[in-house]
Structure formats: structure tokens, C-alpha cells
Amino acid sequence: MSTEKLVKELNQLLSDFHIYYQNTRGFHWNIKGHKFFELHVKFEELYTESLTNIDEIAERILTIGGQPLHTFEDYQNTSKLKVHKNVSQDSECVEAIYAQLGQLVEQENVVKELAVEAGDNETEDMMIGLANGQQKTMWMFRSWLGK
């Protein structure tokens, strides 16, 4: 298998992460209410972590011979994630992040399977690590939401 399909799906993930990053950053800035202090800090942790993930995904694309998408227009046109604007209510922010993390994990699993087909153990390992961390965060947010 060529890496073309793998690069395409990694670029999908890269775009999704950029929208996730910006949404989470917006939640961080706009959160209001009694849970402000705990969520403000948590959202900062999440968007900071996503910047590291964005860089690693882009570098992986380059490592396997692809070209990472790198414009906001590309991200908006490619991402499957919903853009959230002016959201400040705590449970609405947490629900949105929870849903987005689920979408990221789905895409990571698509990439992981393509990496397996291509014999690309490094990309496979990267996707397993990303999904594992996000699933843990999803569990925590599910608990926070009382689900």
C-alpha cells in the first residue's frame, strides 16, 4: 500500500485537531459560572496538549513523505469537527469536548488501521497513544457529567 491514503487520513486528523484546539481555546477564554476555575485550568491543559499532538502529527506526515495541511482554510474545509462559537456554559463546553474527543479517537483508529496495512508501526503506535489518552479524558468528562 502506498502512503498516499495514510497521509490523507493523517491530514484529516491534523485538521480535526486544529478545530479541536481552537474550540477548546475558546471554551477556556469564555467559560463562566461556578466551575470556572476548574474548567479554565483543564481546558488550558487540553489545548496545550493538542498543540504538541498537532506538531507530532504534522512531523509524522513529513516523515512518511507527505505534505501536512497548513492553512486555516484547509483545516476548515477538511475537518469533520463542528466549530463552536461563543459557548460559555460549563456542561455545554464539556459535552462539546467529549464529543470532539470521540471523533478524534474514531479518526485515530482509521489512521491506525491504515498504518497496520502499510506496515508503519510508528504511526500505529502514535495513534494508539493518542487514542488511549483521549479515552481516559473522555472517561473523566463522562464522570464529570454524571453519566
N, C-alpha and C positions, 0 to 999 in steps of 0.2 A: 504494500500500500504506500502511496506517496504521502508526503506530509501536508499536501495542499488542504485536504479536508480537516486535518488536525489543526492546522494554522487558522482555518476559517472558524472553527469552533472555539479555539483559544481567543481569537479576536472577539467572538461573541461574548465570551466570559469577561474579557477586558472591558468591553463596552458596558456590560451589566455592572461590573464593579465600579466603573466611573459614575454611573447613575446612582448606585447604592451609596457611594461615597458622598455625593452631593446631597442626596436626600438626608442622609444621617447627619451631615454637617448642618443642614437647615433645621433639623429637629433639635440639634444641640443649641443652635442660636435662639430658636423660637419657643422652646419648652416653657410652659407656665404651670403653676399650681403647686400643691403640697409636695409633690415628688420631684420638684425642680432640682434640688441638689444631687440626689442620687442618679437621676437620669441625665442631667447635664454632664456629669463625670463619665457615666457609662457610654453615652453617645460619643464623647470625645475619644474614649478608648477604642470604640469601634471604627470611627473614621480614620484614626491614626493607623490602626492595624490594616485597614483597607488600602491605605497608601503603600504600605510595604507589599501587600499582595499584588497591587496594580503593577508595581515596578518589577516584581518577580515574574509575573505573567508575561509582561512585555519583553523582558530579557529572555524568557524561555522561548517565545516566538522567534526572537532573533537567533537564539542558539540553534534552533532546528531549521534555520534558513528562511524564515518568513519575515514579513514586514508588519509590525504592530500598527494598528489604527492609532491615530494620534491627534485627531481634531474633535472638538465638541460636536460638530455636525455629524461626524462618523459615529460617535457614541449615541447620539440621539436617534439617528437613523437605524442603528443596528440593535440597540438594547431592547430586550423584551420586558424590562422593568418599567413600572409606572413612575413618572415624575410626580413628586409630591410638593405642593406649594402651599405656604402659609399654614402649615399644620403645627399646632402647639399643644393640643390636649394630650396628656400623658398616655392614656391607653390607645389612642389613635396612632400615636408615634410608635409605640411598642408593637402594635398589631402590624403596622406597615413594615417595620424592620423584620419582624418574624416572617412575614410573607416573602419579603425580598430574600432573606437568608435561604428560605426553602427553594426559591427559584435559582439562586446561586448554586446550591447543592445539586439540583437537577442538572444544571449545565456542567458542573464539575464531573458528574457521573457520565455525561455524554462524552466529555473530553477524555475521561479515564478509560472508557471502553475503546475509543479510537486509539488511544496510546497503547493499550494492550494489543490491539490488532497490528499496530505498527512496530511492536517490539520496543517501544520507547518507555523503558522502566522509570526513567527520571520524571517524565511528565506524569505517568501513572502515580508515582509516589507523591508528587506535588499535589495532585488532585485529591488523593486520599487524606493527606494532611489538612488541606483546606476544608474539605467536607467534614472531617472529624471535629475540627474546631468550631465550625459553624453549627453543626448539630448540637454541640454542647451549649452554645449560646442560645439556640432555639429552645432547648430544654429549660434553660434558666428563664427565658422570657415566657414560656408556657406556664411555668410555675408562678412567675410574677403576675400573669393574667388570671391565675386561679383555674387553669384548665387541666 
